[in-house]
Amino acid sequence: MPGTGDRTDPFRGYNFRVEIDGITQAGFREVSGLDATSDPIEYREGNEKVFTHRKLPGQVKYSNITLKWGITSAHEFWDWRKQVIDGKTQRKNGSIVMMNESGDEKIRWNFVNAWPSKWSGPSFNAMNNEVAVESVELQHEGVGLAS
């Protein structure tokens, strides 16, 4: 029979918020790109040609963070993207915050020195009744789990 300890359920993927310096946009539909990868460096010893003796960790790479939301009259993300287009890039720090069912913060991923490299407006189709969605893709210099 299983133990009688407390059960810990996983957090729901829809219960999150996004915080970015100076941007108050709310109600994000989707966030993706929270990952970090290290390229392996294969190392052989001497004149060994048959196999690699070691794989060492190499350069760390971070994927772009993509944010999607239902379009409203707020345009802070377009204004930020327009600064980049005009050659006046402003870098911002931010966080993706996972919350529990009660709305309490449980996990926070911080990213640094982000700037929008791509903005996408909504697609229009008069035959659908879906919410119009826009998105922005953020370049950044690192993401980490906050302690």
C-alpha positions as CSV (number, residue, x, y, z in Angstrom):
1,M,0.0,0.0,0.0
2,P,1.4,3.5,-0.9
3,G,2.6,5.8,1.9
4,T,0.3,8.2,3.5
5,G,2.5,11.3,2.9
6,D,1.4,14.5,1.4
7,R,0.6,14.4,-2.3
8,T,2.3,16.9,-4.5
9,D,0.5,17.6,-7.8
10,P,2.3,19.3,-10.7
11,F,1.5,22.9,-11.5
12,R,-0.8,23.8,-14.3
13,G,0.7,25.2,-17.5
14,Y,-1.9,27.9,-17.8
15,N,-1.2,29.5,-14.4
16,F,1.6,32.0,-15.1
17,R,2.4,35.6,-15.5
18,V,5.1,37.6,-17.3
19,E,7.0,40.5,-15.8
20,I,9.2,42.8,-17.9
21,D,10.8,46.1,-16.8
22,G,8.5,48.9,-17.8
23,I,5.9,46.8,-19.6
24,T,2.5,46.3,-18.0
25,Q,0.9,44.1,-20.7
26,A,-1.2,41.4,-19.1
27,G,-3.0,38.3,-20.1
28,F,-0.4,36.3,-22.0
29,R,-1.7,33.3,-23.9
30,E,1.5,31.4,-24.3
31,V,5.2,31.5,-23.4
32,S,7.8,29.3,-25.0
33,G,11.6,29.1,-25.2
34,L,12.6,28.6,-21.6
35,D,15.7,26.4,-22.3
36,A,19.4,26.3,-22.1
37,T,21.7,23.9,-24.1
38,S,25.4,23.2,-23.8
39,D,27.2,22.0,-27.0
40,P,29.4,19.0,-26.3
41,I,33.1,19.1,-27.0
42,E,34.3,15.7,-28.0
43,Y,37.8,14.9,-26.7
44,R,40.1,12.2,-27.9
45,E,43.4,11.3,-26.3
46,G,46.6,10.9,-28.3
47,N,46.2,9.2,-31.6
48,E,43.1,7.3,-30.6
49,K,40.9,7.2,-33.8
50,V,38.2,4.7,-32.8
51,F,36.2,6.5,-30.1
52,T,35.9,9.6,-28.0
53,H,37.2,9.3,-24.5
54,R,35.3,12.3,-23.0
55,K,32.6,14.7,-23.8
56,L,33.1,18.1,-22.2
57,P,30.5,20.8,-21.8
58,G,31.0,23.6,-24.3
59,Q,29.3,26.9,-25.0
60,V,25.9,27.5,-23.4
61,K,23.1,28.7,-25.8
62,Y,19.6,30.0,-24.8
63,S,16.6,29.8,-27.1
64,N,14.6,32.9,-27.9
65,I,11.6,33.5,-25.6
66,T,8.3,33.8,-27.5
67,L,5.3,35.6,-25.9
68,K,1.8,35.4,-27.4
69,W,-1.3,37.3,-26.3
70,G,-4.7,38.5,-27.4
71,I,-4.3,41.8,-29.1
72,T,-5.7,44.9,-27.3
73,S,-5.2,48.6,-27.6
74,A,-2.0,48.3,-25.5
75,H,1.1,48.6,-27.7
76,E,4.1,48.5,-25.3
77,F,5.7,45.6,-27.2
78,W,5.4,47.3,-30.6
79,D,6.9,50.4,-29.1
80,W,9.8,48.4,-27.7
81,R,10.3,46.6,-31.1
82,K,10.1,50.0,-32.9
83,Q,13.0,51.3,-30.8
84,V,15.1,48.4,-32.1
85,I,14.1,49.1,-35.7
86,D,15.1,52.8,-35.1
87,G,18.5,51.7,-33.9
88,K,17.8,52.6,-30.2
89,T,17.8,49.1,-28.7
90,Q,16.7,49.1,-25.1
91,R,17.5,45.9,-23.1
92,K,15.2,44.8,-20.3
93,N,15.2,42.1,-17.6
94,G,12.1,40.0,-17.0
95,S,10.6,36.9,-15.4
96,I,8.2,34.1,-16.2
97,V,6.4,33.2,-13.0
98,M,4.6,29.9,-12.4
99,M,1.7,30.1,-9.8
100,N,-0.3,27.5,-8.0
101,E,-4.1,27.1,-8.0
102,S,-4.4,29.8,-5.4
103,G,-2.4,32.3,-7.4
104,D,0.7,32.2,-5.2
105,E,4.1,32.4,-6.9
106,K,5.8,29.0,-6.8
107,I,8.6,29.1,-9.4
108,R,10.3,32.1,-11.2
109,W,12.6,32.0,-14.2
110,N,14.5,35.3,-14.7
111,F,16.0,36.4,-18.0
112,V,18.4,39.2,-18.6
113,N,19.2,41.8,-21.2
114,A,16.3,40.9,-23.5
115,W,15.3,42.8,-26.6
116,P,12.6,42.1,-29.2
117,S,14.0,40.7,-32.4
118,K,10.7,39.9,-34.0
119,W,7.1,41.1,-33.6
120,S,4.2,39.4,-35.4
121,G,0.7,40.9,-35.7
122,P,-2.5,38.9,-35.8
123,S,-3.8,36.8,-38.7
124,F,-7.3,37.8,-39.9
125,N,-10.0,35.4,-41.1
126,A,-13.6,36.5,-41.3
127,M,-14.8,32.9,-41.1
128,N,-13.4,32.4,-37.5
129,N,-14.4,33.8,-34.2
130,E,-11.0,33.3,-32.5
131,V,-9.2,36.1,-30.5
132,A,-6.7,38.0,-32.6
133,V,-3.2,37.1,-31.3
134,E,0.1,39.0,-31.6
135,S,3.5,37.8,-30.6
136,V,7.0,39.0,-29.8
137,E,10.3,37.0,-29.9
138,L,12.9,38.1,-27.3
139,Q,16.7,37.6,-27.7
140,H,18.3,37.5,-24.2
141,E,21.6,36.7,-22.6
142,G,20.6,34.0,-20.1
143,V,17.7,32.5,-18.2
144,G,17.8,30.9,-14.8
145,L,15.6,29.5,-12.1
146,A,15.4,32.0,-9.2
147,S,16.2,30.7,-5.8
